[in-house]
Amino acid sequence: MSLTSILSAEAIDKALKECQAPESFDHKKFFQSCGLSSKTAQEVKEVFRILDDDNSGYIEEAEFKFFLQRFKPDARILTDKEAKSLISAADNDSDGKIGAEDTNVLTE
């Protein structure tokens, strides 16, 4: 399954254009623009599984740096600050990773 089976390619492109500049990534704005905020909990979990590059059940800080590239391969890499901000938004136990059960916090 691919992200475009859940999110439209046009919405993904729009969301990526809005955060092209370094330090411009805002996860709430991004998830709203790409349409993820309006998806069901099951669809959000499916997107999480697609984004979990190593299939560990978690998305770790190293994976978050390449987060945007999972939506489109030529997207930019997140800065360390942006990746840490994204993790801290949903990392309730401060272990440096986000599990599928934490994704609802990101899309609210």
Secondary structure, DSSP 8 states (H G I E B T S, - for coil): --GGGTS-HHHHHHHHHHT-STT---HHHHHHHHTGGGS-HHHHHHHHHHH-TT-SSEEEHHHHHTHHHHH-TTS----HHHHHHHHHHH-TT-SSEEEGGGHHHHH-
